[in-house]
């Protein structure tokens, strides 16, 4: 567990409470698992986090705003991909994504895992010519 996991859990929990969303609505059948993460930054999967964030309408941009120290390698990769959005070439996108993944290969925290998943989704969308879904 890292401090950023604790901070992320607290941020998501506050976001949830501000909107009056119950744990049951976010994680049917997995409320205790999600609650543990929201309180202590431990004990949840990326799948559960993604589902909960989706159900709340919480997006990546919300996390960037909330976490100014959001990983600079990810921010750099995301900004590069945004600048390439009008002239996407799968090889360029793949290079950016793979460079990021290599730069954080030892990181185990939830936020890094989320970053990896976002970039892999962008790569897949680019390779299948669905990049309009992201930008």
C-alpha positions as CSV (number, residue, x, y, z in Angstrom):
1,X,0.0,0.0,0.0
2,X,1.2,3.5,-0.9
3,X,0.2,6.9,0.3
4,X,-1.2,7.6,-3.2
5,X,-3.6,4.6,-2.8
6,X,-4.8,6.0,0.5
7,X,-5.2,9.5,-1.1
8,X,-7.0,8.0,-4.0
9,X,-9.4,6.0,-1.8
10,X,-10.2,9.1,0.3
11,X,-10.8,11.2,-2.8
12,X,-13.1,8.6,-4.4
13,X,-14.9,8.2,-1.0
14,X,-15.5,11.9,-0.7
15,X,-16.6,12.1,-4.4
16,X,-19.1,9.3,-3.6
17,X,-20.4,10.9,-0.4
18,X,-20.8,14.3,-2.0
19,X,-23.1,12.8,-4.5
20,X,-25.0,10.6,-2.0
21,X,-24.0,7.4,-3.7
22,X,-24.1,4.2,-1.6
23,X,-21.4,1.6,-1.6
24,X,-24.0,-0.9,-2.6
25,X,-24.8,1.1,-5.7
26,X,-21.1,1.2,-6.6
27,X,-20.1,-2.3,-5.8
28,X,-23.1,-4.7,-5.5
29,X,-21.9,-7.7,-3.6
30,X,-18.4,-6.2,-3.0
31,X,-19.3,-3.3,-0.7
32,X,-16.9,-4.4,2.1
33,X,-14.0,-4.8,-0.4
34,X,-14.6,-1.3,-1.8
35,X,-15.1,0.2,1.6
36,X,-11.7,-1.2,2.8
37,X,-10.0,0.5,-0.2
38,X,-11.9,3.8,0.3
39,X,-10.8,3.9,4.0
40,X,-7.3,2.5,3.8
41,X,-6.1,2.2,0.2
42,X,-6.1,-1.6,0.5
43,X,-7.9,-4.6,-0.8
44,X,-9.5,-4.0,-4.1
45,X,-9.0,-4.9,-7.7
46,X,-8.7,-2.7,-10.8
47,X,-11.8,-4.2,-12.2
48,X,-13.8,-3.2,-9.1
49,X,-12.3,0.3,-9.1
50,X,-13.1,0.8,-12.8
51,X,-16.7,-0.4,-12.3
52,X,-17.1,1.9,-9.3
53,X,-15.6,4.9,-11.0
54,X,-17.8,4.3,-14.1
55,X,-20.9,4.0,-12.0
56,X,-20.1,7.4,-10.3
57,X,-19.2,9.1,-13.6
58,X,-15.7,9.7,-12.3
59,X,-13.2,10.0,-15.1
60,X,-9.5,10.2,-15.5
61,X,-9.6,14.0,-15.9
62,X,-11.1,14.2,-12.4
63,X,-8.1,12.3,-11.0
64,X,-5.7,14.5,-12.8
65,X,-7.3,17.6,-11.2
66,X,-7.4,16.0,-7.8
67,X,-3.9,14.7,-7.8
68,X,-1.4,17.3,-9.0
69,X,1.4,14.9,-8.3
70,X,-0.3,12.4,-10.7
71,X,2.6,10.5,-12.2
72,X,4.6,12.7,-14.5
73,X,5.5,9.8,-16.8
74,X,1.8,9.2,-17.3
75,X,1.0,12.9,-17.8
76,X,3.8,13.2,-20.4
77,X,2.4,10.1,-22.2
78,X,-1.2,11.4,-22.1
79,X,-0.2,14.8,-23.4
80,X,1.9,13.3,-26.2
81,X,-1.1,11.1,-27.2
82,X,-3.4,14.1,-27.1
83,X,-1.0,16.0,-29.4
84,X,-1.0,13.1,-31.8
85,X,-4.8,12.6,-31.9
86,X,-5.3,14.2,-35.4
87,X,-2.6,12.1,-37.1
88,X,-2.6,8.8,-35.2
89,X,-0.2,6.2,-36.3
90,X,-0.3,3.0,-34.4
91,X,3.5,2.7,-34.3
92,X,3.8,6.2,-32.6
93,X,1.0,5.4,-30.1
94,X,2.5,2.0,-29.4
95,X,5.9,3.6,-28.7
96,X,4.4,6.2,-26.3
97,X,2.4,3.5,-24.4
98,X,5.2,1.0,-24.2
99,X,7.7,3.6,-23.0
100,X,5.3,4.5,-20.2
101,X,4.7,0.9,-19.2
102,X,8.4,0.2,-19.2
103,X,9.0,3.3,-17.1
104,X,6.7,2.1,-14.3
105,X,7.2,-1.6,-14.6
106,X,8.1,-1.9,-10.9
107,X,5.2,0.2,-9.6
108,X,2.4,-1.8,-7.9
109,X,0.0,0.9,-6.7
110,X,-3.6,1.2,-7.9
111,X,-3.1,4.5,-9.7
112,X,-0.3,3.2,-11.8
113,X,-2.4,0.2,-12.7
114,X,-5.2,2.5,-13.7
115,X,-2.8,4.5,-15.8
116,X,-1.5,1.4,-17.6
117,X,-5.1,0.3,-18.3
118,X,-6.0,3.7,-19.8
119,X,-3.0,3.8,-22.1
120,X,-3.5,0.2,-23.2
121,X,-7.1,1.1,-24.0
122,X,-6.0,4.1,-26.1
123,X,-3.5,1.8,-27.9
124,X,-6.2,-0.7,-28.6
125,X,-8.6,2.0,-29.9
126,X,-5.9,3.4,-32.2
127,X,-5.0,-0.1,-33.6
128,X,-8.7,-0.7,-34.3
129,X,-9.3,2.8,-35.7
130,X,-11.6,3.8,-32.8
131,X,-9.6,6.7,-31.6
132,X,-12.5,9.1,-31.7
133,X,-13.8,7.3,-28.6
134,X,-11.0,8.9,-26.6
135,X,-10.6,12.5,-27.8
